[in-house]
Amino acid sequence: MTDDFVRKYGPWAFVAGASMGIGAALSREAARRGLNVLMLARGEDQLAHTAHSVRDEFDVEVRTLAADLADPAIARLVEEATADLEVGLFVYNAAVAPAGRFLDVDLDKQLLSVTVNCATPVTLCHLLAPPMVARGRGGIALVSSNGGIAGAVNFSTYNAGKAFEWILAETLWTELAESGVDVTTILVGATSSPNYNAFKETLDPGLCGRRDSDDPLDRARARLMHPNPPEQVATALYDQLGSGPVCWADPDDEFVSKKCLAMPRDEAVALWRGVQMTSTRVPDRQAL
Amino acid sequence: MTDDFVRKYGPWAFVAGASMGIGAALSREAARRGLNVLMLARGEDQLAHTAHSVRDEFDVEVRTLAADLADPAIARLVEEATADLEVGLFVYNAAVAPAGRFLDVDLDKQLLSVTVNCATPVTLCHLLAPPMVARGRGGIALVSSNGGIAGAVNFSTYNAGKAFEWILAETLWTELAESGVDVTTILVGATSSPNYNAFKETLDPGLCGRRDSDDPLDRARARLMHPNPPEQVATALYDQLGSGPVCWADPDDEFVSKKCLAMPRDEAVALWRGVQMTSTRVPDRQAL
């Protein structure tokens, strides 16, 4: 399987948003499958630390690019960093998630999230796909979220940006298939990371439903208390790259997401609002 | 009904993307319902012409703002133009739709579409919603598209941007409800406009299915040959503002869209790909 993965997506993976959590796991899993990895993140120290640990563990080359994905010069920075590399796998994992009511979050932060969640993935796909098409092989994965399939309180531009990535990935999936380039998006649910674990502390366990429930709200709430390890997302994504436009790392996420898409839209939004209310962090001012 | 409309959404409507097609109809219908209208578009002559005809027909005030929605100063321009107005209804109808394969369309055009379809609606909602919230009444409508619910060939960033608006509107719908501000998005299908009518000439009538079919591809293709008048979109949008986060102007669009959301994603994308193939304008290089 490793040989096949390298043949399809090697020799270099480029992971944007690579220093922690899911991005670190995506970098590590790419290395485990035999790819060299170029890791991009903003914070130089954390990036160097994670890159060092990947380099130590696997017999592959690891490079780093400390850069801000909101930098207007991002295309040039990535072009320079990849000039001598054959990037066969591009993973866009970065996101900006301004939490809070739309009107309570500064406009600058909302627009930053549009840049990082929408504009930059467009820019980097436009830069990195043509050489893959020319070679007739490669892979592109946009890490989206179950949050992208409905509006919900407190994550206005984040959810909207995740919807953008989901639908963009679907178009790229069908347009690039003829060139042998695989595209997918993964709709991620609760995943252990320093940020998520702090958020988890604010959950009300009394509200956190049952995983075996047929009620998608119950099931979605139960997932909050049982975040997956980032490694599960990385493995699921690479296993399913090439199998369709959308994938999930967890059967409960897939269940909730499909139920939600089949609902009337007011009920879908109410469902995610109900999930949100499981947390005491951001008070909900409106009755469900 | 007119009095009620004015009480909820008056005295001024602001329509962004107002000079032609759906935007002109939205301006005219707002005036018919008793609102004064501030009309924004880029092309000064066409805007003045349309504004003149609205002013002639209805006993309301009509102002114009010739501005580019991609202008980085757009917030200031709109702020100045609305400084002495009580805007109770904000309609965002503008869109940039670069047609063609993702890799064949210049990056600049793709990023322009992200600005106009994602960033600017965020900016203008952030500017125009707070006074509505303070007054405890108002309406915001984002004009989206059935194209936003799935990827499809040739409309990569357009469809993704329409998904952004759809999900953003859903969040605003639930967040602003408590303040008495109504938000909705309309998922528009084929609508008569100079652009659409030129496109319609490229359709293969042999492929254009039946409107009474239970097959959503058939039904979607049939809609292409029967575009609705822009007035139908305007009436449907204002009639349904206040009734839920998402609405449609045509029962066939609603049928197709709900079927599509309930499908596996590869089938949803294939459906829109099938609709696209009805046109001979942009050749499809891949077998379905």
Boltz contact constraints between the chains, C-beta under 6 A:
constraints:
  - contact:
      token1: [A, 101]
      token2: [B, 175]
      max_distance: 6.0
  - contact:
      token1: [A, 102]
      token2: [B, 175]
      max_distance: 6.0
  - contact:
      token1: [A, 103]
      token2: [B, 129]
      max_distance: 6.0
  - contact:
      token1: [A, 103]
      token2: [B, 130]
      max_distance: 6.0
  - contact:
      token1: [A, 107]
      token2: [B, 126]
      max_distance: 6.0
  - contact:
      token1: [A, 110]
      token2: [B, 122]
      max_distance: 6.0
  - contact:
      token1: [A, 111]
      token2: [B, 119]
      max_distance: 6.0
  - contact:
      token1: [A, 114]
      token2: [B, 118]
      max_distance: 6.0
  - contact:
      token1: [A, 114]
      token2: [B, 119]
      max_distance: 6.0
  - contact:
      token1: [A, 118]
      token2: [B, 114]
      max_distance: 6.0
  - contact:
      token1: [A, 118]
      token2: [B, 118]
      max_distance: 6.0
  - contact:
      token1: [A, 119]
      token2: [B, 111]
      max_distance: 6.0
  - contact:
      token1: [A, 119]
      token2: [B, 114]
      max_distance: 6.0
  - contact:
      token1: [A, 122]
      token2: [B, 110]
      max_distance: 6.0
  - contact:
      token1: [A, 122]
      token2: [B, 157]
      max_distance: 6.0
  - contact:
      token1: [A, 126]
      token2: [B, 107]
      max_distance: 6.0
  - contact:
      token1: [A, 129]
      token2: [B, 103]
      max_distance: 6.0
  - contact:
      token1: [A, 130]
      token2: [B, 103]
      max_distance: 6.0
  - contact:
      token1: [A, 151]
      token2: [B, 167]
      max_distance: 6.0
  - contact:
      token1: [A, 151]
      token2: [B, 170]
      max_distance: 6.0
  - contact:
      token1: [A, 151]
      token2: [B, 171]
      max_distance: 6.0
  - contact:
      token1: [A, 153]
      token2: [B, 174]
      max_distance: 6.0
  - contact:
      token1: [A, 153]
      token2: [B, 175]
      max_distance: 6.0
  - contact:
      token1: [A, 156]
      token2: [B, 168]
      max_distance: 6.0
  - contact:
      token1: [A, 156]
      token2: [B, 171]
      max_distance: 6.0
  - contact:
      token1: [A, 157]
      token2: [B, 122]
      max_distance: 6.0
  - contact:
      token1: [A, 159]
      token2: [B, 167]
      max_distance: 6.0
  - contact:
      token1: [A, 160]
      token2: [B, 164]
      max_distance: 6.0
  - contact:
      token1: [A, 160]
      token2: [B, 167]
      max_distance: 6.0
  - contact:
      token1: [A, 160]
      token2: [B, 168]
      max_distance: 6.0
  - contact:
      token1: [A, 163]
      token2: [B, 163]
      max_distance: 6.0
  - contact:
      token1: [A, 163]
      token2: [B, 164]
      max_distance: 6.0
  - contact:
      token1: [A, 163]
      token2: [B, 167]
      max_distance: 6.0
  - contact:
      token1: [A, 164]
      token2: [B, 160]
      max_distance: 6.0
  - contact:
      token1: [A, 164]
      token2: [B, 163]
      max_distance: 6.0
  - contact:
      token1: [A, 164]
      token2: [B, 164]
      max_distance: 6.0
  - contact:
      token1: [A, 167]
      token2: [B, 151]
      max_distance: 6.0
  - contact:
      token1: [A, 167]
      token2: [B, 159]
      max_distance: 6.0
  - contact:
      token1: [A, 167]
      token2: [B, 160]
      max_distance: 6.0
  - contact:
      token1: [A, 167]
      token2: [B, 163]
      max_distance: 6.0
  - contact:
      token1: [A, 168]
      token2: [B, 156]
      max_distance: 6.0
  - contact:
      token1: [A, 168]
      token2: [B, 160]
      max_distance: 6.0
  - contact:
      token1: [A, 170]
      token2: [B, 151]
      max_distance: 6.0
  - contact:
      token1: [A, 170]
      token2: [B, 269]
      max_distance: 6.0
  - contact:
      token1: [A, 171]
      token2: [B, 151]
      max_distance: 6.0
  - contact:
      token1: [A, 171]
      token2: [B, 156]
      max_distance: 6.0
  - contact:
      token1: [A, 174]
      token2: [B, 153]
      max_distance: 6.0
  - contact:
      token1: [A, 174]
      token2: [B, 269]
      max_distance: 6.0
  - contact:
      token1: [A, 174]
      token2: [B, 273]
      max_distance: 6.0
  - contact:
      token1: [A, 175]
      token2: [B, 101]
      max_distance: 6.0
  - contact:
      token1: [A, 175]
      token2: [B, 102]
      max_distance: 6.0
  - contact:
      token1: [A, 175]
      token2: [B, 153]
      max_distance: 6.0
  - contact:
      token1: [A, 178]
      token2: [B, 286]
      max_distance: 6.0
  - contact:
      token1: [A, 244]
      token2: [B, 266]
      max_distance: 6.0
  - contact:
      token1: [A, 245]
      token2: [B, 265]
      max_distance: 6.0
  - contact:
      token1: [A, 245]
      token2: [B, 266]
      max_distance: 6.0
  - contact:
      token1: [A, 245]
      token2: [B, 269]
      max_distance: 6.0
  - contact:
      token1: [A, 246]
      token2: [B, 265]
      max_distance: 6.0
  - contact:
      token1: [A, 261]
      token2: [B, 261]
      max_distance: 6.0
  - contact:
      token1: [A, 262]
      token2: [B, 262]
      max_distance: 6.0
  - contact:
      token1: [A, 265]
      token2: [B, 245]
      max_distance: 6.0
  - contact:
      token1: [A, 265]
      token2: [B, 246]
      max_distance: 6.0
  - contact:
      token1: [A, 266]
      token2: [B, 244]
      max_distance: 6.0
  - contact:
      token1: [A, 266]
      token2: [B, 245]
      max_distance: 6.0
  - contact:
      token1: [A, 269]
      token2: [B, 170]
      max_distance: 6.0
  - contact:
      token1: [A, 269]
      token2: [B, 174]
      max_distance: 6.0
  - contact:
      token1: [A, 269]
      token2: [B, 245]
      max_distance: 6.0
  - contact:
      token1: [A, 273]
      token2: [B, 174]
      max_distance: 6.0
  - contact:
      token1: [A, 286]
      token2: [B, 178]
      max_distance: 6.0
